[in-house]
Amino acid sequence: MAPLTLAFRSTSDHAEKWGAALAKLVPDLVFVPWQDVSDPAAIDAALCWRPPEGWLASLPNLRLVHSLGAGVDHVLADRRYPAHVPLVRLVDPLMTRAMTEFVAFQVLRLHLKEPAYRRQQRDRLWQQHFPPSAADRRVGILGVGEMGGAVAASLVALGFDVAGWSRTPKDQPGVACFAGDAALPDFLARSEILVCLLPLTPATEGILSAACFAQMPRGAGIINVGRGRHLVERDLLAALDSGQLSEAVLDVFPTEPLPEDHPFWTHDRIVVTPHVAALTNPATASLVVAENLRRLARGEPWPDRVDIASGY
Ligand SMILES: NC(=O)c1ccc[n+]([C@@H]2O[C@H](COP(=O)([O-])OP(=O)(O)OC[C@H]3O[C@@H](n4cnc5c(N)ncnc54)[C@H](OP(=O)(O)O)[C@@H]3O)[C@@H](O)[C@H]2O)c1
């Protein structure tokens, strides 16, 4: 196999760790951090997170773009993305596992009224709330793909009454399936805790809006682990003010890091986490990337190739 040259570009992932991990797995690989690319024509593949507009288009012989995350909105935001180059996303079982832990933890927090007890403790208020049993708590997952499907299965295992919404119909044990735009109102009407695990595409941007919240049971909670732009921020604040929503857990934001003066930081009913639901870990993700590079070398297709037209 001819040696491959891989350009790496990210300001939030460690080039050194990635270079060392991939060197062990793909011995002939030439790993080039983006600052050291002296011959753009020599680059076969790019491994990146939020590449700046036009950078990928400046690599004339590119044959693969690999995302450093499960989502690819950060790549497709580049209006000059070379559409003929295959785009592959990162599907790492350990990231999926991390996501199931994060979401199960947050669903249990909302289900057991933990945020209310934190507020009560601050106010020295002794007041008991009796939650319904998990079997009577209806949780809805927007997006039942790689991550949403695993999250749904873990919530079913905890005993929750789980539904999922996707573009195409699913048949997952214990999960009520809702598919397509026409099924969204019925899905929302039963979602007391709503988890967003959609990819960010033109069809899903702004889906967590006033119209969505109004269709949910009064006092529902939301957990956004998809992307910041799924949420209409002012609509969330209004829904929390009015009591239509009771709590929100937000892991992703349109601008990251979340600006210091953002009202979410100090909001009583919002939990902010710094995009940590499922972090990319080079130790395990490099195994996935290495296999996808071998596929490139062998001319084989990639199971996790993105459909650029649908944006995920
Ligand atoms: N916070 C974090 O740390 C973190 C970490 C990793 C990922 N994420 C986010 O999680 C997202 C999901 O990851 P994944 O690996 O589970 O993606 P995935 O396997 O591609 O699944 C996406 C799901 O969303 C559904 N969907 C897409 N567009 C839709 C639409 N217009 N209407 C209804 N359903 C739609 C898909 O439906 P079909 O099954 O019918 O195609 C699929 O079920 C990523 O894109 C990323 O934004 C966040």
The ligand as a Gaussian input file, in Angstrom:
#p B3LYP/6-31G(d) Opt

LIG

0 1
 N      -22.617000      16.968000      23.013000
 C      -21.700000      16.128000      22.583000
 O      -20.672000      15.915000      23.232000
 C      -21.943000      15.383000      21.293000
 C      -21.115000      14.291000      20.995000
 C      -21.380000      13.574000      19.845000
 C      -22.443000      13.911000      19.019000
 N      -23.216000      14.978000      19.342000
 C      -24.348000      15.349000      18.471000
 O      -25.205000      14.223000      18.323000
 C      -25.627000      14.166000      16.968000
 C      -26.152000      12.782000      16.637000
 O      -25.092000      11.856000      16.542000
 P      -25.358000      10.379000      15.980000
 O      -24.024000       9.738000      15.861000
 O      -26.407000       9.688000      16.780000
 O      -25.957000      10.714000      14.537000
 P      -26.733000       9.737000      13.531000
 O      -26.353000       8.318000      13.776000
 O      -26.521000      10.293000      12.169000
 O      -28.274000       9.884000      13.941000
 C      -29.020000      11.019000      13.632000
 C      -30.501000      10.745000      13.920000
 O      -31.236000      11.947000      13.685000
 C      -32.326000      11.666000      12.793000
 N      -32.623000      12.820000      11.959000
 C      -31.791000      13.546000      11.167000
 N      -32.455000      14.511000      10.526000
 C      -33.756000      14.395000      10.904000
 C      -34.938000      15.096000      10.575000
 N      -34.938000      16.128000       9.710000
 N      -36.101000      14.695000      11.136000
 C      -36.122000      13.641000      11.988000
 N      -35.027000      12.930000      12.350000
 C      -33.854000      13.313000      11.809000
 C      -31.844000      10.500000      11.949000
 O      -32.969000       9.856000      11.369000
 P      -32.790000       8.551000      10.446000
 O      -32.293000       7.467000      11.390000
 O      -34.136000       8.287000       9.939000
 O      -31.770000       8.915000       9.411000
 C      -31.105000       9.667000      13.016000
 O      -32.020000       8.891000      13.729000
 C      -24.382000      14.620000      16.208000
 O      -24.700000      15.060000      14.895000
 C      -23.881000      15.744000      17.073000
 O      -24.511000      16.954000      16.689000
 C      -22.987000      15.714000      20.452000

